[in-house]
Amino acid sequence: MLEAVRWAATWGRRQPVRFVVGIRRDATLVALVGLLKPGNSYARAASALILVCADHSDDDRTAVDAALDSGAAIAQLSIDAQSRSLVVHPMAGFEAGAAHAMPFRATSSEPTTSRLFICAARISVPGVLWGRPRPPILRRSRGTMIPSTALCALDSAVLGGLHTTDEL
């Protein structure tokens, strides 16, 4: 999964995302579990917790892009985990300030700053998440999220072959 994350797209090829990985029964996992807020205590059952950190640098553009890059990394991790029948749950329900105070070292000596997320992964049992029944996932209809004119234009562009592989 972490190899998939390594290849996530980043702005300017900066690769600002760093990871602190805790695996069941190691001290890092115990420390990460200690950061969880009560609403995310179910994640104590995870096989791994991953703290995702972003090096924001000092300029505003880089900070915004680092947040986007972190999201892309989490998405890549989630897709790869799903392909391996694992469950990943990105969350922000943990004590970020306490995470900064802990002596974690990411995979680089570069400084890392806020916008931290924890992902939990474990083998999925169909219909059950973290030992409790999994509610159905409901999504808004496309029309409530994307204007219908944009949907028509996108469908037309894709299905109409405006960009074919022959043109690439």
C-alpha positions in Angstrom: 0.0 0.0 0.0 2.8 2.4 0.8 4.3 1.9 -2.6 1.1 3.0 -4.2 1.2 6.1 -2.0 4.8 6.8 -3.0 3.5 7.2 -6.6 0.7 9.6 -5.8 0.8 12.8 -7.9 2.2 15.9 -6.3 2.5 19.5 -7.2 5.9 20.4 -8.7 7.1 16.9 -7.9 7.7 18.1 -4.3 6.5 14.9 -2.7 5.7 16.7 0.6 3.8 13.8 2.2 5.5 11.7 5.0 4.2 8.8 7.0 4.5 7.4 10.5 3.4 3.8 10.4 2.3 1.8 13.5 1.7 -1.9 13.1 -0.1 -4.1 15.6 1.8 -4.7 18.8 4.5 -2.1 18.2 5.2 1.0 20.2 4.3 3.4 17.3 0.8 1.9 17.1 0.3 2.2 20.8 1.3 5.9 20.6 -1.0 6.5 17.7 -3.9 4.8 19.4 -3.3 7.2 22.3 -4.0 10.2 20.0 -7.5 9.0 19.0 -10.5 10.9 20.1 -13.3 8.8 21.8 -15.4 8.7 18.6 -12.6 6.9 16.8 -11.8 4.5 19.5 -12.9 1.6 17.2 -9.7 2.1 15.3 -7.8 0.4 18.3 -8.7 -2.8 16.5 -6.8 -1.9 13.4 -3.9 -3.9 12.1 -2.1 -0.6 11.3 -2.5 3.1 11.9 -0.8 5.5 9.5 -0.2 9.1 10.4 -0.1 11.1 7.2 2.0 14.3 7.5 2.6 17.1 5.0 5.6 19.4 4.8 3.9 22.7 4.1 6.9 24.9 3.7 6.5 28.6 4.4 4.6 29.9 1.4 0.8 29.8 1.0 0.7 28.1 -2.4 2.8 25.2 -1.1 0.6 24.8 1.9 -2.5 24.5 -0.2 -0.8 22.1 -2.6 0.5 20.0 0.2 -3.0 19.5 1.5 -4.1 18.4 -1.9 -1.1 16.1 -2.2 -2.0 14.6 1.2 -5.5 13.9 -0.1 -4.1 12.3 -3.2 -1.8 10.1 -1.2 -4.7 9.0 1.1 -6.8 8.2 -2.0 -4.1 6.1 -3.5 -3.7 4.2 -0.3 -7.4 3.6 -0.1 -7.7 2.3 -3.6 -4.7 0.0 -3.2 -6.0 -1.3 0.2 -9.5 -2.0 -1.3 -7.8 -4.0 -4.1 -6.2 -6.1 -1.4 -9.6 -6.6 0.5 -8.5 -4.2 3.3 -10.5 -1.4 4.8 -9.1 2.1 5.1 -10.8 4.8 7.0 -9.3 8.3 6.8 -10.1 10.3 9.9 -9.2 13.6 11.5 -10.6 12.6 14.9 -7.4 12.6 16.9 -5.3 15.1 18.9 -3.2 16.8 16.2 -1.4 19.0 18.7 -0.4 16.0 20.7 0.8 14.3 17.5 3.1 17.3 16.9 4.5 17.0 20.4 5.4 13.3 20.1 8.9 12.2 19.1 7.8 10.7 15.8 10.2 10.8 12.9 8.7 10.6 9.5 10.7 9.0 6.7 12.6 12.2 6.1 14.6 14.7 8.1 12.5 17.5 6.6 10.1 19.2 8.9 6.4 18.2 8.8 3.6 20.4 9.9 -0.2 20.1 10.5 -3.0 18.7 8.4 -2.5 15.3 9.8 -4.8 12.3 9.2 -4.8 8.8 10.5 -5.9 5.9 8.4 -6.7 2.5 9.9 -6.5 -0.7 7.9 -7.5 -4.3 8.6 -8.9 -7.3 6.8 -12.5 -6.7 5.9 -15.3 -9.1 6.8 -18.2 -8.5 4.3 -20.9 -6.4 5.9 -19.0 -5.8 9.1 -16.6 -2.9 9.9 -14.6 -3.0 13.1 -16.7 -5.7 14.6 -20.1 -3.9 14.2 -22.6 -4.0 11.3 -21.8 -1.8 8.5 -24.6 0.6 7.5 -25.4 1.1 3.8 -23.4 3.8 2.1 -25.6 6.4 0.5 -24.4 9.1 -1.9 -26.1 12.2 -3.3 -27.2 11.9 -6.9 -24.9 13.2 -9.5 -27.3 15.9 -10.3 -27.1 17.4 -6.8 -23.3 17.5 -6.9 -22.6 18.5 -10.5 -24.8 20.8 -12.7 -26.6 18.8 -15.4 -25.0 21.0 -18.1 -21.5 19.9 -16.9 -22.6 16.3 -16.9 -23.9 16.5 -20.4 -20.7 18.2 -21.6 -18.5 15.7 -19.9 -20.4 12.7 -21.2 -20.3 14.2 -24.6 -16.6 14.8 -24.5 -15.8 11.3 -23.2 -18.3 9.4 -25.2 -17.9 11.6 -28.3 -14.2 10.7 -28.5 -12.8 14.3 -28.3 -9.7 12.8 -26.8 -8.8 9.4 -28.1 -5.8 7.3 -27.3 -4.7 7.8 -31.0 -4.3 11.5 -30.3 -2.0 10.9 -27.3 
